[in-house]
Amino acid sequence: MASNNLNDSIKKSIQGAYSAWLEARDFKPRRGQREMIAAIARVLCGDGPEARIAVIEAGTGTGKTAAYCLSALPIGAALKKKIVISTATIALQEQIIMRDLPDLQARTGLQFEVALAKGRRRYVCPKRLDDQVGNQGQGELPGFLELSDDDLAQYQRLSDAYKSNQWDGEIDSWPDALSGDIWQSISTDHRGCTNRRCSHFSQCPFFHARAKLENVDLIVANHDLVLSDLSLGGGAVLTPPEETIYVLDEAHHLVDKTRQHFTRRARIQGSIQWLDQINANLGTMAQRFGRPAELLSETQKIVQQAPLVAEQLSNIGLLVGNLEFDRRDEDRKIFRFSLGRVDQHIADLCGEMKLLITPLNNRLEKVHELLQSAVDGELTWQNQGEAEDWLGVVGQLQQRGLLMDELFRDYGASGTSATENNARWITYNESEMGQDYELVSAPLVPGNILKEVLWDTCFAAVCTSATLTALGNFDAFLKQAGLKPALAVKIASPFNYPEIATFCVPDMRSDPRDFDAHTEEISRLIPELMAQERSGLILFSSWRQMDATLALFSKDVIDRLSVQGTGSKQNLMDGHRARVDRGESSYLVGLASFAEGVDLPDDYCRHVVIVRLPFSVPDDPVAQAMAELIEENGGNSFFELSLPEASMKLVQACGRLIRHEEDYGRITLLDNRIITKQYGRQLLAALPPYKRELPA
């Protein structure tokens, strides 16, 4: 591996910072941490983009945050590259920005500046807030709510706090709950913002925050923001990819985050209502500006085009209504296209829809351009001062249209080699708002997208997590992420697992695939297991089994449980810790979201109970489509998809137990398939070397 840029000066800086940090913290050097620092340094200083990508699984206790910061910071400074640390969870983001980085700033001797990056929608738009407080255009300008006295009071409190510098304009720092409608009306996106042309630009908290990013060495962000920035070409909020060293922590979430970000949706009735909004809004807008000829020409063409689009939407709705949907719950049914190949007659209608909606979107773009010209003073219209407000309204309508365009283009071309690697399905929903069909397309191979927008464009990238391997290797992650890294290394945890943790499988009679028998047996076993240790975590794989099991518990058992869904995750954890501190017995109960990102060291968690092996729900449309694609190509979906995924999830769940070297406790799996099935050996082999208590 070439490392021509890793000169003596950089090595000295890294080694000096690491030694100073260890001495200040009275730590002993960890072998795994030193290995990680050295590996990252070699990769980041490699020649060529392909030589500067690393995938590193760092076991719990490695100290990976310090490792990647201590290696990346001196290299970023030497090569004049910005470092972006991206996480998947708020908890880790807060830990890095509030604890880890201040610690390194204080104890390493490295001089660096840090900033937290957030998306535009997390900040108030001062102009829109002023307009809401002043009640300008109410009833005439879309986006301005019909305000109650309580609404007006809320806007006034926000405005007073912002203008008096008691609030920084970020939704995350406002102490009270805000409704989605209230916040939507006083924030904006890139299409609704006039940037430097805005009269409130100098006061804008988003641009203040963005300006800080230009003058720092390291930015802390999240995967969603990184993907949003990359989808806009890079450099829209963060630094350009070619000037950036990305450290993607919790990288095991990256594939799913990419799939979610690039999933396209369009509702039939919702889209028809969108057309009604366009007609009403543009009619009012043209009237407000005195019906200028150039604007009136475009709005009339849009009004003429809209009924054709609405009729085609209705035709698609009638056609998909004849499909045989599978009921998933009381209000929802799904029809999934096998291998993502849309029926030809539906594909044809969607292709025709694309031809209708593209001209309409082009007209909306023209209206948007006219409004920008009016804001710039290049046009003279009646009530011209309102152009800035209407710019946001039209921008949001246009964004909805562009997403629809992408969805119908995808459906219209489905079945071709360019689009066959997508899962496509239609959801039928019933609600108080009525009935609607939603067309969905999700990429099955997000790695193709990541390769195009990230791996081929960035200066360097490090993917890291405590769990990136499945069944002991990186194959599944690398394939799904579209990666061929210069380095893929697994760094073992420093914990002495055989001495501090026991993995137990009771001698069970029921097969987990027999829902009733398994539920009845675990409802008897769990109270006995709770008696073994005073605190712990009980992990289910489905709401259905969790609810059914809880219904069989006595009140005495229920009183010792904090159950997901009965309060916020943070409140449940706070209550759990408080009971343990009082010497009481307490167990947290939850599903997948409690199987990672939950940090309960020492007496807060002495026992992790896993109800069954974490195989994915078989009716998920993406999982079904991925399994079909594997089988279509001659593979085995269980061994290539389901088993590796279950292995990674099982390791993550077990990882909730031991949080530091002196921690200890038990893990109990209530699923005998890990013993009775041949694949169970692979799952056991992929676990850390816990002491084992297994049935004979």
C-alpha positions in Angstrom: 0.0 0.0 0.0 1.6 3.3 -1.1 1.9 6.0 1.6 4.1 8.6 -0.1 2.5 11.5 1.9 3.1 9.9 5.3 6.3 11.7 6.0 8.2 12.0 9.3 6.6 15.3 10.2 3.1 13.7 10.1 4.2 10.6 12.0 5.8 12.8 14.7 2.6 14.8 15.0 0.4 11.7 15.4 2.8 10.0 17.8 3.2 13.1 19.9 -0.5 13.8 20.2 -1.2 10.1 21.1 1.5 10.1 23.8 0.3 13.4 25.3 -3.3 12.2 25.4 -2.4 8.9 27.0 -0.3 10.6 29.6 -2.9 13.2 30.4 -5.6 10.6 30.8 -3.3 8.2 32.7 -4.1 5.5 30.1 -2.0 2.7 28.9 -1.6 2.3 25.1 -4.1 -0.2 23.6 -2.8 -2.5 21.0 -6.0 -2.3 18.9 -6.1 1.5 19.1 -2.5 1.8 18.0 -3.2 -0.6 15.1 -6.2 1.5 14.0 -4.2 4.8 14.2 -1.4 3.3 12.0 -3.8 1.7 9.5 -5.8 4.9 9.0 -2.6 7.0 8.6 -1.2 4.7 5.9 -4.5 4.7 4.0 -5.2 8.5 4.2 -1.7 9.2 2.8 -2.0 6.7 -0.1 -1.6 7.7 -3.7 -4.8 7.9 -5.7 -8.5 7.8 -4.5 -8.7 4.0 -4.6 -5.7 3.8 -2.3 -7.4 6.1 0.2 -10.4 4.1 1.4 -10.4 1.9 4.5 -13.0 -0.3 6.2 -12.2 -1.0 9.8 -14.2 -3.0 12.3 -13.0 -1.9 15.7 -14.4 -4.0 18.6 -16.0 -2.4 21.6 -13.3 -0.9 23.8 -10.9 -0.1 21.0 -11.3 3.7 21.5 -12.1 4.2 17.8 -13.1 7.9 18.0 -9.8 8.9 19.5 -8.0 6.6 17.0 -9.5 8.1 13.8 -9.3 11.7 15.1 -5.6 11.3 16.2 -4.7 10.0 12.8 -6.9 12.1 10.6 -6.4 15.5 12.2 -2.6 15.9 11.6 -3.0 14.4 8.0 -5.9 16.8 7.2 -3.9 19.7 8.4 -0.8 18.7 6.4 -2.7 18.0 3.2 -5.1 20.9 3.7 -8.2 18.7 3.6 -11.4 19.1 5.7 -12.4 16.2 7.9 -16.1 15.3 8.1 -17.1 12.8 10.8 -20.5 11.4 10.1 -22.6 9.3 12.4 -26.0 7.5 12.2 -27.3 8.4 15.6 -27.8 11.5 17.6 -26.3 9.8 20.7 -22.9 9.2 19.1 -22.9 12.6 17.4 -23.5 14.3 20.8 -20.8 12.1 22.4 -18.2 13.1 19.8 -19.0 16.8 19.7 -19.6 17.3 23.5 -17.1 14.8 25.0 -14.6 13.2 22.7 -13.4 16.2 20.7 -13.1 18.7 23.6 -11.1 16.0 25.4 -8.7 15.7 22.5 -8.4 19.5 22.1 -7.5 19.8 25.8 -5.0 16.9 26.1 -3.3 16.2 22.7 -1.6 19.5 21.9 -3.3 19.5 18.5 -4.8 22.8 17.4 -8.1 22.4 15.6 -11.5 23.9 15.3 -14.7 22.0 15.3 -18.3 22.7 14.1 -21.6 20.7 14.1 -23.3 20.7 10.7 -27.1 20.4 10.3 -29.5 20.6 7.4 -31.2 23.8 6.4 -34.6 22.6 7.7 -33.1 22.6 11.3 -32.9 26.4 11.3 -35.5 29.1 11.4 -35.9 31.4 8.4 -35.9 34.9 10.0 -37.9 36.4 7.2 -40.6 33.8 7.3 -40.8 34.2 11.1 -41.1 38.0 10.8 -43.8 37.6 8.2 -45.8 35.2 10.4 -45.4 37.5 13.4 -46.6 40.4 11.3 -49.3 38.2 9.8 -48.4 39.5 6.3 -50.5 38.0 3.5 -52.5 35.7 5.7 -55.3 34.1 3.7 -53.6 35.1 0.4 -50.0 33.8 0.6 -49.7 30.0 0.7 -47.5 28.7 3.5 -49.0 31.2 6.0 -51.3 29.4 8.4 -54.8 30.5 9.5 -53.5 31.5 12.9 -55.2 31.0 16.3 -54.3 33.2 19.2 -52.1 30.4 20.5 -50.3 30.2 17.2 -49.7 34.0 17.2 -48.4 33.8 20.8 -46.0 30.9 19.8 -44.6 32.8 16.8 -44.1 35.9 19.0 -42.2 33.9 21.7 -40.0 32.5 19.0 -39.4 35.9 17.5 -38.7 37.6 20.8 -36.3 34.9 21.9 -34.4 35.0 18.5 -34.1 38.8 18.4 -32.9 39.0 22.0 -30.3 36.3 21.3 -31.9 34.0 23.9 -32.4 31.4 21.1 -30.0 30.6 18.3 -32.7 29.7 15.7 -32.2 26.0 15.8 -35.2 23.8 16.3 -33.0 21.4 18.4 -32.3 24.1 21.0 -35.9 25.4 21.4 -37.0 24.1 24.8 -40.7 23.4 24.0 -42.4 21.1 21.5 -43.3 22.7 18.1 -45.9 21.3 15.8 -44.8 20.3 12.3 -47.0 22.9 10.8 -45.6 25.7 12.9 -42.0 24.8 12.1 -42.7 24.1 8.4 -44.1 27.6 8.1 -40.9 29.3 9.4 -38.2 27.2 7.9 -37.2 26.6 4.3 -35.2 24.5 1.9 -32.7 25.3 -0.8 -35.4 26.0 -3.3 -37.3 28.4 -1.1 -34.2 30.4 -0.1 -33.0 33.5 -2.0 -29.5 33.3 -0.3 -27.7 36.6 -0.5 -30.6 38.3 -2.1 -32.7 37.9 1.0 -33.2 41.0 3.1 -32.5 38.9 6.2 -29.4 37.2 4.9 -27.1 38.8 7.5 -29.3 37.5 10.3 -29.8 34.0 9.0 -28.7 31.3 11.5 -28.3 28.7 8.7 -25.8 30.9 6.8 -24.1 31.8 10.1 -23.6 28.1 10.8 -22.5 27.4 7.2 -19.9 30.2 7.4 -18.4 28.6 10.5 -17.9 25.4 8.5 -15.5 27.2 6.2 -13.2 28.1 9.0 -13.0 24.8 10.9 -10.7 21.8 10.5 -13.3 19.2 11.4 -17.1 19.0 10.9 -19.4 16.6 12.7 -22.5 15.7 10.7 -24.8 12.7 10.1 -25.3 10.2 7.3 -28.5 11.9 6.2 -26.9 15.3 5.8 -23.8 13.8 4.0 -26.1 12.0 1.5 -28.2 15.1 1.0 -25.1 17.1 0.2 -23.7 14.4 -2.1 -27.1 14.1 -4.0 -26.8 17.9 -4.7 -23.3 17.3 -6.2 -21.3 17.9 -3.0 -20.3 21.2 -1.6 -23.9 22.5 -1.1 -23.6 22.5 2.7 -20.4 20.6 3.4 -17.1 20.9 1.7 -16.6 19.4 -1.8 -15.9 15.7 -1.7 -12.6 16.0 -3.5 -11.4 18.3 -0.6 -12.8 16.1 2.2 -11.6 13.2 4.3 -14.8 11.4 5.4 -14.9 9.3 8.6 -18.1 7.4 8.4 -18.7 6.0 11.9 -21.6 3.6 12.5 -21.0 2.7 8.9 -23.1 -0.4 9.1 -26.1 2.0 8.8 -24.7 3.6 5.6 -26.3 1.2 3.1 -29.8 1.4 4.6 -29.5 5.2 4.9 -28.6 5.5 1.3 -31.5 3.3 0.2 -33.9 5.4 2.3 -32.5 8.6 0.9 -32.8 7.5 -2.7 -36.2 5.8 -2.4 -38.8 7.6 -4.5 -42.6 7.8 -3.7 -45.7 9.3 -5.3 -49.3 9.1 -4.0 -52.1 9.2 -6.6 -54.6 11.3 -4.7 -51.9 13.3 -3.0 -50.5 14.2 -6.4 -53.9 15.3 -7.6 -54.2 17.5 -4.6 -50.7 18.9 -5.4 -52.1 19.9 -8.8 -55.0 21.6 -7.1 -52.5 23.5 -5.0 -50.6 24.6 -8.1 -53.7 25.9 -9.8 -54.9 27.8 -6.7 -51.5 29.2 -5.7 -50.4 30.3 -9.2 -53.8 31.9 -9.8 -53.6 33.9 -6.6 -49.9 34.7 -7.2 -50.6 36.1 -10.7 -53.4 38.3 -9.3 -51.2 39.6 -6.5 -48.5 40.7 -9.0 -51.0 42.4 -11.3 -51.1 39.6 -13.9 -47.8 40.5 -15.6 -47.7 39.1 -19.1 -44.6 36.9 -18.8 -45.9 35.3 -15.5 -49.5 35.0 -16.8 -48.2 33.2 -19.9 -46.4 30.5 -17.9 -49.2 30.1 -15.3 -51.9 29.6 -18.0 -49.8 26.9 -19.7 -49.5 25.2 -16.3 -53.2 25.4 -15.6 -53.9 23.9 -19.1 -51.4 21.1 -18.5 -52.6 20.2 -15.0 -55.9 18.5 -15.9 -54.1 16.2 -18.3 -51.7 15.2 -15.5 -54.7 14.7 -13.1 -56.5 12.5 -15.7 -53.5 10.3 -16.2 -53.0 10.0 -12.4 -56.7 8.9 -12.1 -56.1 6.3 -14.9 -53.1 4.9 -13.1 -55.1 4.8 -9.9 -57.9 2.8 -11.6 -55.4 0.4 -13.1 -53.5 -0.3 -9.9 -56.8 -0.7 -8.0 -57.3 -4.0 -9.9 -54.1 -5.5 -8.5 -54.4 -8.3 -5.8 -53.0 -6.6 -2.7 -51.9 -8.4 0.4 -53.2 -7.0 3.7 -50.5 -6.1 6.1 -52.6 -4.5 8.8 -56.1 -3.0 9.3 -55.5 0.1 7.2 -52.7 -1.0 4.8 -52.3 -3.4 1.9 -49.3 -3.9 -0.4 -48.8 -5.2 -3.9 -45.2 -6.0 -4.7 -43.9 -6.4 -8.3 -41.9 -9.6 -8.6 -38.2 -8.7 -9.3 -39.3 -5.1 -9.3 -40.7 -5.5 -12.9 -43.8 -3.4 -13.2 -46.7 -4.8 -15.3 -46.3 -3.5 -18.8 -49.7 -1.7 -19.0 -48.9 0.1 -15.7 -45.4 0.9 -16.9 -46.8 2.3 -20.1 -49.2 4.6 -18.3 -46.3 5.8 -16.0 -44.1 6.4 -19.0 -46.9 8.6 -20.5 -47.2 10.3 -17.1 -43.5 11.2 -17.3 -44.1 12.8 -20.6 -46.9 14.9 -19.2 -45.3 16.0 -15.9 -41.9 17.0 -17.3 -43.3 20.0 -19.3 -45.3 21.0 -16.2 -42.1 20.9 -14.1 -40.3 23.0 -16.7 -43.0 25.6 -16.5 -42.7 25.7 -12.7 -39.0 26.2 -13.1 -39.7 29.1 -15.4 -42.0 30.6 -12.9 -39.3 30.2 -10.2 -36.8 31.9 -12.5 -39.2 34.9 -13.0 -39.7 35.2 -9.3 -35.9 35.3 -8.8 -35.7 38.0 -11.4 -38.4 40.0 -9.6 -36.5 39.6 -6.3 -33.3 40.8 -8.0 -35.2 43.9 -9.2 -34.9 42.9 -12.9 -38.7 43.0 -13.3 -41.3 45.6 -12.2 -44.4 44.0 -10.9 -47.2 45.1 -8.7 -46.6 44.1 -5.0 -43.1 43.1 -6.1 -42.0 42.9 -2.5 -43.9 39.6 -2.1 -41.8 37.8 -4.8 -39.4 36.6 -2.1 -42.2 34.9 -0.2 -43.7 33.3 -3.3 -40.3 32.0 -4.3 -40.4 29.5 -1.4 -43.9 28.4 -2.2 -43.1 27.7 -5.9 -39.8 26.1 -4.9 -41.6 23.6 -2.7 -44.2 22.8 -5.3 -41.4 22.3 -7.9 -39.5 20.0 -5.6 -42.6 17.8 -5.2 -42.9 17.7 -9.0 -39.3 16.7 -9.5 -39.7 13.8 -7.1 -42.8 12.7 -9.0 -41.0 13.0 -12.3 -38.2 10.6 -11.0 -40.7 8.1 -9.7 -42.8 7.9 -12.9 -39.7 7.8 -15.0 -38.5 4.9 -12.9 -41.8 3.0 -13.2 -42.0 3.8 -16.9 -38.6 2.3 -17.6 -38.9 -0.7 -15.2 -37.9 -4.0 -16.5 -35.0 -2.6 -18.5 -31.4 -3.5 -17.6 -30.8 0.0 -16.3 -33.6 -0.2 -13.6 -34.2 -3.8 -12.8 -32.2 -3.6 -9.5 -35.0 -1.7 -7.7 -37.7 -3.0 -5.4 -41.1 -1.6 -6.5 -44.4 -1.9 -4.7 -47.7 -0.1 -4.3 -49.2 0.6 -0.8 -52.9 1.1 -0.4 -53.7 3.2 2.7 -57.0 4.1 4.4 -57.1 7.0 6.8 -59.3 9.9 8.0 -58.0 11.7 4.9 -59.4 9.1 2.6 -58.0 6.3 0.5 -54.8 6.5 -1.6 -52.3 4.4 -3.5 -48.6 5.1 -3.1 -46.1 4.0 -5.7 -42.6 3.3 -4.3 -39.3 2.4 -5.8 -36.2 1.6 -3.7 -32.7 0.8 -4.9 -31.6 -2.7 -4.1 -28.0 -2.0 -4.7 -27.2 1.3 -2.9 -23.5 0.6 -3.5 -23.9 1.7 -7.1 -25.1 5.1 -5.8 -22.4 5.3 -3.2 -19.7 4.5 -5.7 -20.9 7.3 -8.0 -21.5 10.1 -5.5 -18.9 9.2 -2.7 -16.2 6.6 -3.3 -15.3 7.9 -6.8 -15.4 11.6 -5.8 -14.0 11.9 -2.2 -10.4 12.5 -1.4 -10.4 9.8 1.2 -12.9 7.8 3.4 -12.8 5.6 6.5 -15.8 3.3 7.2 -15.8 2.1 10.8 -18.1 0.5 13.3 -18.0 -2.1 16.1 -19.9 -4.4 13.7 -19.1 -4.4 10.0 -18.4 -8.1 9.5 -21.0 -10.8 9.2 -20.2 -14.4 9.8 -16.6 -13.3 10.4 -15.9 -11.5 7.1 -16.6 -8.1 5.3 -18.1 -9.7 2.2 -21.7 -8.6 2.8 -20.9 -5.0 3.7 -18.4 -4.5 0.9 -20.9 -5.8 -1.7 -23.8 -3.8 -0.5 -21.7 -0.6 -0.1 -20.1 -1.0 -3.5 -16.6 -0.9 -2.0 -13.2 -2.2 -3.0 -11.2 -0.6 -0.2 -7.4 -0.4 0.0 -7.7 -1.8 3.5 -10.3 -3.9 5.3 -9.2 -4.9 8.8 -10.9 -6.3 11.9 -9.5 -5.1 15.2 -10.4 -7.3 18.1 -11.9 -5.9 21.3 -9.4 -5.7 24.2 -12.0 -7.2 26.6 -11.3 -10.6 28.2 -14.7 -12.0 27.2 -14.3 -15.5 28.6 -13.7 -14.1 32.1 -16.4 -11.4 32.2 -19.3 -12.6 30.0 -21.3 -15.8 29.7 -23.4 -16.7 26.6 -26.2 -19.1 27.6 -28.9 -21.0 25.6 -31.4 -22.8 27.9 -32.7 -26.3 27.0 -35.9 -25.1 25.3 -38.7 -27.3 24.1 -40.3 -24.9 21.6 -39.3 -23.9 18.1 -39.4 -20.1 17.7 -41.2 -20.6 14.4 -44.2 -21.9 16.4 -45.4 -18.5 17.7 -47.8 -19.7 20.3 -45.6 -22.4 21.9 -42.5 -20.2 21.9 -44.4 -17.2 23.3 -45.8 -19.4 26.1 -42.4 -20.8 27.0 -40.5 -17.5 27.0 -43.3 -16.0 29.2 -42.4 -18.5 31.8 -38.6 -18.3 31.4 -38.1 -14.5 31.3 -39.3 -13.9 34.9 -36.9 -16.7 36.0 -34.0 -15.1 34.1 -34.9 -11.7 35.6 -34.4 -13.2 39.0 -30.8 -14.1 38.1 -29.6 -10.5 37.7 -31.2 -7.3 39.1 -31.0 -5.3 35.8 -30.9 -5.9 32.1 -32.3 -5.6 28.6 -34.9 -7.9 27.0 -34.9 -7.7 23.2 -37.8 -8.9 21.0 -37.8 -9.1 17.2 -41.5 -8.2 16.7 -44.1 -6.0 18.3 -46.6 -8.9 18.0 -44.5 -11.3 20.2 -43.5 -8.6 22.6 -47.2 -7.6 23.2 -48.3 -11.2 23.4 -45.6 -12.0 26.0 -46.2 -9.0 28.1 -49.9 -9.9 28.3 -48.9 -13.2 30.0 -46.8 -11.5 32.7 -47.9 -10.9 36.3 -48.3 -7.4 37.6 -45.2 -7.9 39.7 -43.1 -8.6 36.6 -44.7 -5.8 34.6 -43.8 -3.3 37.4 -40.1 -4.0 36.9 -40.2 -3.3 33.1 -39.7 -0.2 31.1 -41.3 -1.0 27.7 -40.6 0.6 24.4 -43.6 2.6 23.2 -44.7 3.7 26.7 -42.4 6.7 26.6 -39.4 8.2 24.8 -36.3 6.1 24.6 -34.4 8.6 26.7 -37.1 8.8 29.4 -37.3 5.0 29.6 -33.5 4.8 30.1 -33.5 7.6 32.6 -36.2 5.9 34.6 -34.4 2.6 34.4 -31.2 4.1 35.7 -33.0 5.8 38.5 -34.6 2.5 39.7 -31.2 0.7 39.6 -29.6 3.5 41.5 -32.3 3.0 44.2 -31.4 -0.7 44.4 -34.5 -1.9 42.7 -34.8 -4.5 39.9 -35.4 -3.0 36.5 -35.3 -4.3 32.9 -35.7 -2.4 29.6 -37.8 -4.1 27.0 -37.7 -3.2 23.3 -37.0 -4.2 19.7 -34.2 -3.5 17.2 -33.7 0.1 18.1 -32.7 -1.0 21.6 -30.2 -3.5 20.2 -27.6 -0.8 19.4 -26.8 2.7 20.6 -27.9 1.8 24.1 -25.0 2.4 26.6 -25.8 0.8 30.0 -22.6 -0.1 31.7 -22.0 -1.9 35.0 -25.1 -2.4 37.2 -27.4 -0.8 34.7 -27.3 -3.9 32.5 -26.0 -7.3 33.9 -28.2 -9.4 31.7 -29.2 -9.2 28.0 -32.0 -11.5 27.1 -32.5 -12.0 23.3 -35.9 -13.6 22.6 -35.1 -15.1 19.2 -32.4 -14.9 16.4 -32.8 -11.6 14.6 -33.8 -12.7 11.2 -35.6 -10.0 9.2 -39.4 -9.9 8.9 -40.1 -12.0 5.7 -42.8 -9.6 4.4 -40.6 -6.5 4.0 -40.8 -5.6 0.3 -37.2 -4.6 0.0 -36.0 -7.8 1.6 -38.3 -9.9 -0.5 -37.1 -8.2 -3.7 -33.4 -8.7 -2.7 -34.0 -12.4 -2.0 -35.7 -12.7 -5.4 -32.8 -11.1 -7.2 -30.3 -13.4 -5.5 -32.3 -16.4 -6.4 -32.8 -15.2 -10.0 -29.0 -15.0 -10.3 -28.5 -18.5 -9.1 -27.7 -17.7 -5.5 -29.1 -18.7 -2.1 -30.9 -15.8 -0.4 -30.8 -17.4 3.0 -27.1 -17.8 3.1 -26.2 -14.7 1.1 -28.7 -12.3 2.7 -30.7 -13.5 5.7 -27.9 -15.3 7.6 -25.2 -12.6 7.3 -27.8 -9.9 8.4 -28.9 -12.0 11.4 -25.2 -12.6 12.4 -24.5 -8.8 12.4 -27.6 -8.0 14.4 -26.9 -10.8 16.9 -23.4 -9.4 17.5 -24.8 -5.9 17.9 -27.4 -7.1 20.4 -24.8 -9.1 22.5 -22.7 -6.0 22.4 -25.1 -4.2 24.8 -23.7 -6.2 27.7 -20.0 -5.4 28.1 -19.1 -1.6 27.8 -15.6 -1.5 29.4 -12.9 -3.8 30.6 -14.2 -4.2 34.1 -17.9 -4.8 33.1 -19.4 -8.2 33.4 -22.7 -10.1 33.0 -24.8 -12.7 31.1 -26.4 -13.1 27.7 -29.3 -15.5 27.3 -30.7 -16.4 23.8 -34.1 -18.0 23.9 -33.8 -19.6 20.5 -32.5 -23.2 20.2 -31.9 -23.0 16.5 -28.4 -21.7 17.2 -27.7 -25.2 18.6 -30.0 -27.4 16.5 -29.5 -25.9 13.0 -26.3 -26.3 11.0 -26.1 -22.6 10.4 -26.0 -22.1 14.1 -22.4 -23.0 14.2 -21.6 -20.0 11.9 -23.6 -17.7 14.1 -21.8 -18.9 17.2 -18.4 -18.7 15.6 -19.0 -15.0 14.7 -19.7 -14.0 18.3 -16.9 -12.8 20.6 -15.3 -15.6 22.7 -17.8 -15.5 25.6 -17.9 -18.3 28.1 -20.6 -20.6 26.8 -23.4 -22.5 28.7 -25.1 -24.6 26.0 -27.4 -27.6 26.3 -25.8 -30.9 25.8 
